[in-house]
């Protein structure tokens, strides 16, 4: 365990409190009786008619205070699990609605080791540093401009294509505009959780022809976030999943032949940009396993993949929404905090070694984690299905993959999901103004 990790909690006062003096008494009644008799509460003589009233009031106050203190420590103290409650130390509890976080973990989770590389890559792309024609043809979107004929590629009108062609320039101009807007928003802003309805649900409602109240934007009454874990094959949650108003599915996971396990309804498809990159190879960027009218929300894995977004968005009828980079950064910090915490608790290593153990800049939250975060912001109730693992289950229910991806820390994400169910206020980095909906995990 890292010795430099700072203990949370509050520093006790140097002057002993009345609880330290009388902590060994068995009951509030006995405690009050002895406090009244002690010299610590000695006072000048009173009139006989006043002393009994004063004594009775003091007994009531002390008993009530002691009872509340015991209730708080025994009933609610567990949510402040990282505080210092060692024997012999008096640690005043913080308010019940304000959790205490490990300051070292918070500080390390705020560090983005890939920030400099991202900035460099974006600047190169904005300046036209996209490399050679051969490199451009590695992007699926350029197959619209480069045929299989190699260097002698031609457009549909028979004109040679070059990075300076009019066809290319139109796409490139839109690409630079989208990338620039996205990168300018790349900052930490926890209040983005309260903007998710406006950023995601309102465009979807407008596309579906639903009335949108400008003053009170309605959330989904209930949402099912369907993960892709193989544990779903052991359950028949299909009807339960479809009973939710909103159903969110991940990375185009197949539902045919699995309806009794995973349902058939899809309100929103949540994918990473690698999925759209594969779809861009197809005619008209076909990426609709759940129907051509299903909206897609996507987070960017690589800034260059905005090329796929620009080309595919032009032929995509329902909304194709890129997640706000402020939302991406919030998710990244939360997952890294939970991963650091688990690393520090379970390994005899320093937190500085976490980067090498988790791939450094390659470490990333999973699509499922961010889909859950999205549901927290756009749904009044959230149910999770297919989040978990078993030694007997495949990694994905619809593939034969057994191994997990090493760039994700699934166990840390499971800790996050459990906190959402039991004690959501201990989730770090989220604004205190955000109201967490109730969350249920179906295992």
MIVO-530655 format. One line per field, with one value per residue (C-alpha): chain; residue number from 1; x, y, z; residue in one letter. Coordinates in steps of 0.2 Angstrom, whole numbers, plus 2048, in hexadecimal, padded with zeros to 3 digits. Layout:
ch: c(A  ...);
i: c(NUM  ...);
X: c(X  ...);
Y: c(Y  ...);
Z: c(Z  ...);
aa: c(A  ...);
This chain:
ch: c(A  A  A  A  A  A  A  A  A  A  A  A  A  A  A  A  A  A  A  A  A  A  A  A  A  A  A  A  A  A  A  A  A  A  A  A  A  A  A  A  A  A  A  A  A  A  A  A  A  A  A  A  A  A  A  A  A  A  A  A  A  A  A  A  A  A  A  A  A  A  A  A  A  A  A  A  A  A  A  A  A  A  A  A  A  A  A  A  A  A  A  A  A  A  A  A  A  A  A  A  A  A  A  A  A  A  A  A  A  A  A  A  A  A  A  A  A  A  A  A  A  A  A  A  A  A  A  A  A  A  A  A  A  A  A  A  A  A  A  A  A  A  A  A  A  A  A  A  A  A  A  A  A  A  A  A  A  A  A  A  A  A  A  A  A  A  A  A  A  A  A  A  A  A  A  A  A  A  A  A  A  A  A  A  A  A  A  A  A  A  A  A  A  A  A  A  A  A  A  A  A  A  A  A  A  A  A  A  A  A  A  A  A  A  A  A  A  A  A  A  A  A  A  A  A  A  A  A  A  A  A  A  A  A  A  A  A  A  A  A  A  A  A  A  A  A  A  A  A  A  A  A  A  A  A  A  A  A  A  A  A  A  A  A  A  A  A  A  A  A  A  A  A  A  A  A  A  A  A  A  A  A  A  A  A  A  A  A  A  A  A  A  A  A  A  A  A  A  A  A  A  A  A  A  A  A  A  A  A  A  A  A  A  A  A  A  A  A  A  A  A  A  A  A  A  A  A  A  A  A  A  A  A  A  A  A  A  A  A  A  A  A  A  A  A  A  A  A  A  A  A  A  A  A  A  A  A  A  A  A  A  A  A  A  A  A  A  A  A  A  A  A  A  A  A  A  A  A  A  A  A  A  A  A  A  A  A  A  A  A  A  A  A  A  A  A  A  A  A  A  A  A  A  A  A  A  A  A  A  A  A  A  A  A  A  A  A  A  A  A  A  A  A  A  A  A  A  A  A  A  A  A  A  A  A  A  A  A  A  A  A  A  A);
i: c(1  2  3  4  5  6  7  8  9  10  11  12  13  14  15  16  17  18  19  20  21  22  23  24  25  26  27  28  29  30  31  32  33  34  35  36  37  38  39  40  41  42  43  44  45  46  47  48  49  50  51  52  53  54  55  56  57  58  59  60  61  62  63  64  65  66  67  68  69  70  71  72  73  74  75  76  77  78  79  80  81  82  83  84  85  86  87  88  89  90  91  92  93  94  95  96  97  98  99  100  101  102  103  104  105  106  107  108  109  110  111  112  113  114  115  116  117  118  119  120  121  122  123  124  125  126  127  128  129  130  131  132  133  134  135  136  137  138  139  140  141  142  143  144  145  146  147  148  149  150  151  152  153  154  155  156  157  158  159  160  161  162  163  164  165  166  167  168  169  170  171  172  173  174  175  176  177  178  179  180  181  182  183  184  185  186  187  188  189  190  191  192  193  194  195  196  197  198  199  200  201  202  203  204  205  206  207  208  209  210  211  212  213  214  215  216  217  218  219  220  221  222  223  224  225  226  227  228  229  230  231  232  233  234  235  236  237  238  239  240  241  242  243  244  245  246  247  248  249  250  251  252  253  254  255  256  257  258  259  260  261  262  263  264  265  266  267  268  269  270  271  272  273  274  275  276  277  278  279  280  281  282  283  284  285  286  287  288  289  290  291  292  293  294  295  296  297  298  299  300  301  302  303  304  305  306  307  308  309  310  311  312  313  314  315  316  317  318  319  320  321  322  323  324  325  326  327  328  329  330  331  332  333  334  335  336  337  338  339  340  341  342  343  344  345  346  347  348  349  350  351  352  353  354  355  356  357  358  359  360  361  362  363  364  365  366  367  368  369  370  371  372  373  374  375  376  377  378  379  380  381  382  383  384  385  386  387  388  389  390  391  392  393  394  395  396  397  398  399  400  401  402  403  404  405  406  407  408  409  410  411  412  413  414  415  416  417  418  419  420  421  422  423  424  425  426  427  428  429  430  431  432  433  434  435  436  437  438  439  440  441  442  443);
X: c(800  807  80D  80B  7F8  7F0  7E2  7D2  7C7  7C9  7D7  7D1  7D1  7E0  7D5  7CC  7B9  7AC  7AA  7BD  7BB  7AB  7AC  7AC  79B  78E  77F  77A  770  780  78A  77F  77E  791  793  788  791  7A3  7AD  7AE  79C  79D  794  790  782  770  760  757  749  754  761  755  74F  761  766  758  75B  76E  76A  75E  76B  779  76F  768  77A  781  773  776  788  786  77A  785  794  78B  77E  786  798  79C  79A  7AA  7B4  7C4  7C5  7D0  7C6  7D4  7D1  7D6  7D3  7C5  7C0  7B0  7A6  7A3  791  788  786  798  7A3  7B6  7C2  7D4  7DD  7EC  7E0  7D7  7E7  7EE  7DD  7DD  7ED  7EA  7FB  7F5  7F0  800  7FF  7ED  7F1  7FF  7F5  7E6  7F2  7FA  7E9  7E3  7F2  7F0  7FD  7F4  802  804  7F7  7FB  7F7  7E7  7E1  7E2  7D3  7C3  7BB  7C8  7C1  7B4  7C2  7CF  7CB  7D5  7DE  7EC  7F5  7EB  7DA  7CD  7BC  7AB  7AD  7BE  7C8  7D8  7D7  7E3  7E3  7E0  7D1  7C1  7B9  7C6  7C6  7B3  7B6  7C6  7BE  7B0  7BC  7C7  7B7  7B0  7C1  7C5  7B4  7B6  7C8  7C3  7B7  7C4  7C4  7BE  7AC  7A3  792  792  787  779  77A  778  766  769  778  771  75E  757  75F  758  747  746  74B  73D  730  72D  729  738  734  741  73F  73D  746  740  74B  748  73D  747  756  75E  771  775  787  78F  795  793  789  77A  779  774  765  755  754  74D  73C  742  74E  741  735  740  73C  74E  75A  76C  777  78A  795  789  787  77D  76B  765  762  766  755  750  760  763  752  74E  74B  758  756  768  778  787  798  7AA  7B1  7BA  7A9  7A4  7B5  7B1  7A0  7A7  7AE  79C  791  789  792  785  786  774  773  764  75B  75F  755  75F  769  77C  786  799  7A9  7B9  7C7  7D2  7D1  7D4  7C4  7BA  7BD  7B1  7A5  7A5  7A2  795  78B  786  77D  777  764  762  76E  780  786  798  79A  79F  7B2  7AE  7A4  7B2  7BE  7B2  7B0  7C3  7C7  7B9  7C0  7D2  7CD  7C5  7D4  7E1  7D7  7D6  7E8  7ED  7E2  7E7  7F9  809  80E  80F  802  810  811  7FF  803  80E  802  7F3  7FB  7FD  7F5  7ED  7E2  7D0  7BE  7B3  7A5  799  79F  79C  78B  787  78C  782  773  775  773  764  75A  74F  753  761  762  773  773  782  78F  799  7A3  7A4  7B2  7A5  79F  7A6  7AD  79F  78F  78E  7A1  7AD  7B9  7BE  7CC  7C9  7D0  7DF  7DD  7CD  7CC  7BC  7BD  7BF  7B0  7A6  7AB  7A4  793  791  794  786  77A  77F  787  788  78E  79F  7A2  7B0  7B0  79D  795  78C  77D  77B  76C  771  762  760  76A  767  773  76B  778);
Y: c(800  811  81A  82B  829  836  830  838  83F  84E  852  850  85F  860  863  854  853  84E  83E  83A  83C  832  826  816  818  80C  817  828  829  824  830  83E  83B  83B  84A  854  84F  852  861  864  86B  873  883  890  88C  88E  890  880  883  884  876  867  86F  873  861  85A  864  85F  84D  84E  857  84C  83C  842  847  837  82D  836  833  821  820  829  81E  80E  812  81D  81E  810  81C  825  816  81F  829  826  81E  816  812  821  82E  83A  83D  848  842  84D  851  841  849  84D  83D  83D  839  834  843  839  82F  83E  847  838  835  846  843  83F  837  837  84A  850  842  846  859  855  84A  856  864  85A  855  867  86D  85F  853  844  83B  833  82E  81C  820  828  819  80F  819  811  822  825  816  822  82C  81E  80F  7FE  805  80B  81C  81D  81E  828  830  82A  837  830  83E  83A  83D  846  84D  85E  859  862  851  84F  862  861  853  85A  86A  862  857  865  86F  860  85B  86D  86F  85F  863  874  86C  860  865  85F  865  85A  864  85B  84D  85A  85E  84C  84E  85D  855  844  841  852  84E  83D  843  850  842  837  846  847  858  85F  86B  879  87B  86A  85D  84B  83D  82B  824  814  80E  7FD  7FD  7EC  7E7  7DA  7CE  7BB  7B9  7BF  7AE  7A6  7B2  7B6  7C8  7CC  7D1  7DB  7E5  7E9  7EF  7FF  80F  811  802  806  7F9  7F9  7F8  7F0  7E0  7D3  7D0  7C3  7B2  7BA  7C3  7B9  7BD  7CF  7D5  7DD  7EF  7FC  80F  814  80C  811  80D  812  81A  80A  803  811  80F  7FD  803  810  802  7FE  806  815  812  805  804  7FF  7ED  7F4  7FC  80B  817  813  822  820  828  826  82A  82E  822  82B  83D  837  82D  83D  83A  82B  836  843  837  82C  83A  840  830  82C  830  82F  839  834  83C  83E  83E  84F  84E  856  846  83B  843  841  82F  82D  834  82A  81A  81E  822  812  808  812  80E  7FB  7FB  803  7F8  7E7  7E8  7EC  7F9  80C  815  81C  80A  80A  811  803  7F6  7FE  803  815  820  810  80E  812  810  804  808  800  80C  81B  815  813  824  82A  821  82A  83A  837  82A  82B  818  80E  7FB  7F2  7E1  7D8  7E1  7D4  7C4  7B2  7A5  79B  7A9  7B0  7C2  7C7  7BD  7BF  7BA  7AD  7B9  7B3  7BF  7D1  7E0  7E6  7F8  7F8  7F5  7EB  7E8  7FA  7FE  7F1  7FA  80A  801  7FA  80C  812  805  807  818  823  832  82B  82B  838  847  849  859  85A  861  851  846  833  829  818  80A  7F7  7EA  7DA  7CC);
Z: c(800  7FC  80B  804  801  80C  818  816  824  82F  83C  84E  859  865  874  87B  878  885  87B  87E  891  893  885  890  897  892  88F  88B  89C  8A6  89B  89E  8B1  8B3  8A8  8B3  8C2  8BB  8BE  8AB  8AD  8BE  8C0  8CD  8D9  8D2  8D9  8DE  8D2  8C3  8C5  8C2  8B1  8AC  8B0  8A7  897  898  899  88A  87F  883  881  870  86A  86F  867  856  857  859  84B  83F  843  842  835  829  82C  81F  811  817  816  812  822  831  83F  849  85B  866  859  858  846  844  836  827  821  81B  809  807  805  808  7FA  7FB  7F5  7EE  7E3  7DE  7D9  7CF  7C6  7C0  7B6  7A4  79E  78C  78C  784  776  772  771  765  75A  759  754  747  73F  740  736  729  730  72B  723  711  705  70A  71C  718  70F  720  726  721  71C  70F  705  6FE  6F6  6F3  6EA  6EA  6DB  6E6  6E2  6D2  6DC  6D3  6D8  6D2  6C4  6BF  6C6  6CF  6E2  6EC  6FE  6F5  6EB  6ED  6F4  701  706  70A  716  71D  721  72B  733  73A  740  749  751  756  75E  768  76E  774  780  786  799  7AA  7AE  7BA  7B6  7A5  7AD  7AF  79C  795  792  787  77F  77B  77F  777  766  766  76C  75E  751  758  756  769  771  77A  789  789  79B  7A1  797  79B  79E  79B  7A9  7A9  7A0  79D  799  792  793  789  796  793  7A4  79A  792  7A3  7A6  79C  79F  78D  792  7A2  797  78A  797  79A  791  78B  786  783  77B  778  769  75D  767  75E  765  758  760  771  773  782  78B  786  77E  76D  771  76E  771  770  769  773  76A  76A  75A  755  751  746  73E  739  733  728  71D  718  70B  712  723  728  73B  73F  747  751  742  737  743  753  759  75D  76A  768  771  768  76B  75E  758  746  746  745  732  734  73D  730  722  72A  732  721  71E  72F  731  744  74F  750  75F  765  778  77F  784  795  798  792  79E  7AC  7A9  7A7  7B8  7C1  7BA  7BD  7CF  7D2  7C9  7D4  7E4  7E0  7DB  7EB  7F6  7EE  7EA  7F3  7E7  7E6  7DC  7D1  7CA  7C4  7B3  7AE  7B5  7AB  79B  79F  791  78A  799  795  79C  794  788  795  7A3  799  793  7A6  7A9  79B  7A2  7B3  7AA  79F  7A9  7B8  7BD  7B6  7B5  7B0  7A7  7A2  7AD  7B5  7B2  7B6  7B3  7A9  79E  78E  78F  782  781  76E  76A  76F  777  788  78D  793  78C  796  793  79E  7B1  7B2  7C4  7C8  7BD  7C7  7D7  7CF  7CA  7DC  7E3  7D8  7DF  7F2  7F4  7E5  7EE  7F0  7DD  7DB  7CF  7CC  7D1  7E2  7D8  7CE  7D3  7D2  7CC  7D4  7CC  7CC  7C6  7C0  7C1);
aa: c(X  X  X  X  X  X  X  X  X  X  X  X  X  X  X  X  X  X  X  X  X  X  X  X  X  X  X  X  X  X  X  X  X  X  X  X  X  X  X  X  X  X  X  X  X  X  X  X  X  X  X  X  X  X  X  X  X  X  X  X  X  X  X  X  X  X  X  X  X  X  X  X  X  X  X  X  X  X  X  X  X  X  X  X  X  X  X  X  X  X  X  X  X  X  X  X  X  X  X  X  X  X  X  X  X  X  X  X  X  X  X  X  X  X  X  X  X  X  X  X  X  X  X  X  X  X  X  X  X  X  X  X  X  X  X  X  X  X  X  X  X  X  X  X  X  X  X  X  X  X  X  X  X  X  X  X  X  X  X  X  X  X  X  X  X  X  X  X  X  X  X  X  X  X  X  X  X  X  X  X  X  X  X  X  X  X  X  X  X  X  X  X  X  X  X  X  X  X  X  X  X  X  X  X  X  X  X  X  X  X  X  X  X  X  X  X  X  X  X  X  X  X  X  X  X  X  X  X  X  X  X  X  X  X  X  X  X  X  X  X  X  X  X  X  X  X  X  X  X  X  X  X  X  X  X  X  X  X  X  X  X  X  X  X  X  X  X  X  X  X  X  X  X  X  X  X  X  X  X  X  X  X  X  X  X  X  X  X  X  X  X  X  X  X  X  X  X  X  X  X  X  X  X  X  X  X  X  X  X  X  X  X  X  X  X  X  X  X  X  X  X  X  X  X  X  X  X  X  X  X  X  X  X  X  X  X  X  X  X  X  X  X  X  X  X  X  X  X  X  X  X  X  X  X  X  X  X  X  X  X  X  X  X  X  X  X  X  X  X  X  X  X  X  X  X  X  X  X  X  X  X  X  X  X  X  X  X  X  X  X  X  X  X  X  X  X  X  X  X  X  X  X  X  X  X  X  X  X  X  X  X  X  X  X  X  X  X  X  X  X  X  X  X  X  X  X  X  X  X  X  X  X  X  X  X  X  X  X  X  X  X  X  X);
